[in-house]
């Protein structure tokens, strides 16, 4: 294991986001010093709701700045992601290249959250770490390019850990989350859910604190190879089961409607976020299930918060659940 002394330092790029923020929280809880890169650190300090982070000024697009703030770190967590799916082609690779350069200069391991975007239908339904990556979308092609860059950097001496999971959700979810921006209306007590796919099809969800626990627990091990990929199963549930869980947590029957894809089709030519959402429709029309045998073999068990508890924390964080919501029987 990595030393447990107070000198352990991690740099988190994207600490105001869902994955980066959850990993930062978990690192702090584990006794790490956590340095968080942000273009406006004073605003991030006031608004992030995360005490204990060492906010430093820097732009993830500027390699020299990221290299400078990574000095002394043994982990670099790359959690940066363009908001609203916008300009992936222009932002994703430059930001990742900055993180790669920073981790190399510091001699740190780079931790990266993987997605299912990398895969096309030829790999479905059961995704193991060795399934072929033949993306059918622009975002998927970019994600494959990013992982190829990480593998090339690993061949050149960088230590890399990729943890792949399903759709993220959690108490501090961002607008990049399907649950926070599609299924649920933040700031309103939950009465209905807008679901993107057929209710009978299983879909993989990943609770952010569980993902962070897996990432940090793996990163602290001393038996990792130079380039490691692990898949998390998360919560694999049908739409029907998810709506039933929402109802239990809300203490009332939650109505469900289908996402109006026809309207997204109509808006997509004029709205980049809608165009990017439309690309992802195929992931809702068939089961996409992540196999976690490699993860459980290494850790013994996957971190797994019961779904009702995970949804309750998420809805409370989104201000979408009354504080005193009654609980329906399971």
C-alpha positions in Angstrom: 0.0 0.0 0.0 1.0 3.6 -0.5 2.3 5.2 2.8 -0.4 6.4 5.2 1.6 9.4 6.4 0.3 13.0 6.0 2.6 13.8 3.1 0.5 11.9 0.6 -0.6 14.5 -2.0 -3.0 14.1 -4.8 -3.9 16.6 -7.6 -7.5 16.5 -8.7 -8.3 18.1 -12.1 -12.1 18.7 -12.2 -12.8 18.7 -8.4 -16.0 20.8 -9.0 -17.4 17.9 -11.1 -19.1 14.7 -10.1 -16.3 12.2 -10.4 -13.5 14.5 -9.5 -15.3 15.9 -6.5 -16.3 12.5 -5.2 -12.7 11.2 -5.5 -11.5 14.4 -3.8 -13.9 13.8 -0.9 -12.7 10.2 -0.5 -9.0 11.1 -0.7 -9.6 13.7 2.1 -11.4 11.2 4.2 -8.4 8.8 3.8 -5.9 11.3 5.1 -4.6 12.6 1.8 -3.7 16.2 1.0 -5.8 17.2 -2.0 -4.8 19.9 -4.3 -7.6 21.1 -6.6 -6.9 22.9 -9.9 -9.4 25.6 -10.9 -9.3 28.7 -13.1 -11.1 30.6 -10.3 -10.0 29.0 -7.1 -11.6 31.6 -4.8 -15.1 31.0 -6.3 -14.5 27.3 -6.3 -13.6 27.4 -2.6 -16.8 29.3 -1.7 -19.2 27.3 -3.9 -18.0 23.8 -4.1 -19.1 22.7 -0.6 -15.9 20.8 -0.2 -13.8 21.8 2.9 -10.2 20.9 3.2 -9.2 21.1 -0.5 -6.1 23.2 -1.4 -7.5 25.2 -4.3 -4.9 26.4 -6.7 -5.2 28.6 -9.8 -4.6 26.9 -13.1 -6.2 26.0 -16.5 -6.4 22.3 -17.4 -5.8 23.4 -21.1 -2.4 24.9 -20.3 0.1 22.0 -19.8 2.7 24.1 -18.0 0.3 25.2 -15.3 -0.9 21.6 -14.6 2.7 20.4 -14.5 3.6 23.1 -12.0 0.7 22.4 -9.5 1.3 18.6 -9.7 4.8 18.9 -8.2 5.1 16.5 -5.3 1.9 14.6 -6.0 1.8 10.8 -6.1 -1.7 10.7 -7.7 -3.1 12.8 -10.5 -6.9 12.4 -10.9 -8.2 13.5 -14.2 -11.9 14.2 -13.6 -12.3 17.2 -16.0 -15.2 16.9 -18.4 -16.7 19.6 -20.7 -20.0 20.8 -19.3 -23.2 19.8 -21.3 -21.2 17.6 -23.7 -20.0 20.8 -25.4 -16.8 20.9 -27.6 -15.4 17.5 -26.7 -13.3 17.5 -29.9 -11.6 20.7 -28.9 -11.2 20.2 -25.1 -10.9 16.6 -24.1 -7.5 15.7 -25.6 -5.7 18.9 -24.7 -6.9 18.6 -21.1 -5.8 14.9 -20.9 -2.5 15.7 -22.4 -1.9 18.3 -19.7 -2.7 15.7 -17.0 -0.4 13.1 -18.7 2.5 15.5 -18.8 1.9 16.5 -15.1 1.7 12.9 -13.9 4.9 12.0 -15.8 6.8 15.0 -14.4 5.7 14.2 -10.8 6.2 10.5 -11.1 2.6 10.0 -10.2 -0.1 7.5 -11.1 -2.8 9.0 -13.3 -6.4 7.9 -12.3 -9.0 8.2 -15.1 -12.8 7.5 -15.1 -13.7 5.3 -18.1 -17.1 5.3 -19.8 -19.2 2.9 -21.9 -19.2 5.4 -24.8 -16.1 3.5 -26.1 -18.2 0.5 -27.1 -20.5 -0.2 -30.0 -23.3 -2.8 -30.2 -20.8 -5.5 -31.2 -19.5 -5.5 -27.6 -22.9 -5.7 -25.8 -24.4 -6.8 -23.5 -21.6 -7.9 -21.1 -18.6 -5.6 -21.1 -15.4 -7.1 -19.8 -12.1 -5.2 -19.8 -11.0 -7.0 -23.0 -14.1 -6.4 -25.1 -13.3 -4.7 -28.5 -13.8 -0.9 -28.6 -15.6 0.0 -31.8 -17.4 3.3 -31.0 -20.4 4.4 -33.1 -20.4 8.0 -31.9 -18.1 11.0 -32.0 -17.9 11.1 -28.2 -17.1 7.4 -28.2 -14.3 7.9 -30.7 -12.8 10.6 -28.6 -12.9 8.5 -25.5 -11.1 5.7 -27.3 -8.5 8.2 -28.4 -8.1 9.3 -24.8 -7.5 5.7 -23.6 -5.2 5.0 -26.5 -3.2 8.1 -25.4 -3.1 6.8 -21.8 -1.8 3.4 -23.0 0.9 5.0 -25.1 1.9 7.1 -22.2 2.0 4.0 -20.0 4.3 2.3 -22.6 6.5 5.4 -22.1 6.7 5.0 -18.3 3.4 6.5 -16.9 1.4 4.5 -14.4 -2.3 4.5 -15.3 -5.5 3.3 -13.6 -8.8 3.4 -15.4 -12.0 2.6 -13.6 -15.0 2.2 -15.9 -18.5 2.5 -14.7 -22.1 3.2 -15.9 -24.1 6.4 -15.7 -22.9 8.4 -12.7 -25.3 9.7 -10.0 -24.8 11.0 -6.5 -25.5 13.7 -4.0 -23.4 16.3 -5.9 -24.2 15.2 -9.4 -23.6 17.8 -12.2 -25.4 18.7 -15.4 -23.4 16.0 -17.1 -25.4 13.4 -15.3 -28.4 11.8 -16.9 -30.1 11.4 -13.5 -29.6 15.0 -12.5 -30.3 16.6 -15.8 -32.8 14.2 -17.4 -34.7 11.9 -15.1 -35.1 14.2 -12.1 -35.8 18.0 -11.8 -33.4 19.4 -9.2 -34.9 21.8 -6.7 -38.4 20.2 -6.9 -39.9 17.5 -4.8 -39.8 14.3 -6.8 -43.2 13.4 -8.3 -42.3 12.0 -11.7 -39.4 10.7 -13.7 -38.6 11.1 -17.4 -37.0 7.9 -18.5 -34.9 7.8 -21.7 -35.4 4.1 -22.7 -37.7 1.1 -22.6 -38.5 0.4 -18.9 -38.0 -3.3 -19.3 -34.3 -3.0 -20.3 -31.6 -3.1 -17.7 -29.2 -0.2 -17.4 -26.0 0.3 -15.5 -25.8 3.1 -12.9 -22.8 4.1 -10.8 -23.1 5.8 -7.4 -20.3 8.4 -7.2 -19.1 7.6 -3.7 -18.8 3.9 -4.6 -16.8 4.8 -7.7 -14.6 7.1 -5.7 -14.1 4.3 -3.1 -13.1 1.8 -5.8 -10.7 4.3 -7.5 -8.9 5.3 -4.3 -8.7 1.8 -2.8 -7.2 0.5 -6.1 -4.8 3.5 -6.4 -3.5 2.9 -2.9 -2.5 -0.7 -3.6 1.1 -1.7 -4.4 0.2 -4.6 -6.7 -1.1 -2.6 -9.7 0.5 -2.9 -13.0 1.7 0.0 -15.1 -1.6 0.1 -17.0 -4.7 -1.3 -15.3 -8.4 -1.2 -16.3 -11.2 -2.3 -14.0 -14.9 -2.4 -14.6 -17.6 -1.7 -11.9 -21.0 -3.3 -12.1 -22.7 -0.7 -10.1 -26.5 -0.8 -9.9 -27.7 -2.7 -13.0 -31.5 -2.3 -12.9 -34.4 -2.1 -15.3 -36.2 1.2 -15.7 -39.2 -0.4 -13.9 -37.0 -1.3 -10.9 -35.4 2.2 -10.8 -38.8 3.9 -10.8 -40.0 1.5 -8.0 -36.9 2.5 -6.0 -37.6 6.2 -6.6 -41.2 5.6 -5.2 -39.9 3.9 -2.1 -37.5 6.7 -1.4 -40.0 9.5 -2.1 -42.6 7.7 0.0 -45.2 8.0 -2.8 -45.9 6.5 -6.2 -43.6 8.3 -8.7 -45.1 8.7 -12.2 -43.0 8.0 -15.2 -43.0 9.4 -18.7 -40.7 8.7 -21.7 -38.1 11.2 -22.8 -39.4 12.9 -26.0 -36.7 11.9 -28.4 -38.7 13.4 -31.2 -38.3 16.8 -29.6 -34.6 16.3 -29.1 -34.4 15.4 -32.8 -36.1 18.7 -33.7 -33.8 20.8 -31.4 -30.6 19.0 -32.1 -29.6 20.9 -35.3 -29.6 24.1 -33.2 -28.3 22.9 -29.9 -24.9 21.1 -29.3 -26.0 19.5 -26.0 -29.1 18.0 -27.6 -27.0 16.7 -30.6 -24.7 15.0 -28.2 -27.5 13.5 -26.1 -29.1 12.1 -29.2 -25.8 10.2 -30.0 -26.2 8.4 -26.7 -29.7 7.0 -27.4 -28.4 3.6 -28.5 -27.1 3.0 -24.9 -30.7 3.1 -23.6 -32.1 0.7 -26.2 -30.2 -2.5 -25.2 -28.7 -3.9 -22.0 -25.2 -2.6 -21.4 -23.8 -4.4 -18.4 -20.3 -4.1 -16.9 -18.7 -7.2 -15.6 -16.7 -6.7 -12.4 -15.0 -10.1 -12.0 -11.5 -8.5 -12.2 -12.4 -5.8 -9.7 -13.8 -8.2 -7.2 -10.9 -10.6 -7.6 -8.5 -7.7 -6.6 -10.6 -6.1 -3.9 -12.7 -9.0 -2.6 -16.0 -7.1 -3.2 -17.1 -4.0 -5.1 -18.0 -1.0 -3.1 -21.8 -1.0 -3.2 -24.3 1.3 -1.5 -27.8 -0.1 -1.5 -29.8 1.6 -4.2 -32.5 3.1 -1.9 -29.8 4.7 0.2 -27.9 5.9 -2.8 -31.0 7.5 -4.4 -32.0 9.1 -1.1 -28.7 10.8 -0.7 -28.8 11.8 -4.4 -32.2 13.3 -4.2 -31.5 15.1 -1.0 -28.4 16.6 -2.6 -30.4 17.7 -5.6 -33.0 19.2 -3.2 -35.6 17.0 -4.9 -36.7 15.1 -1.8 -38.6 16.4 1.2 -36.5 16.1 4.3 -39.2 14.2 6.1 -40.2 12.0 3.2 -42.0 8.8 4.5 -40.6 5.5 3.4 -42.7 3.0 1.5 -42.2 -0.7 2.1 -39.9 -2.5 -0.3 
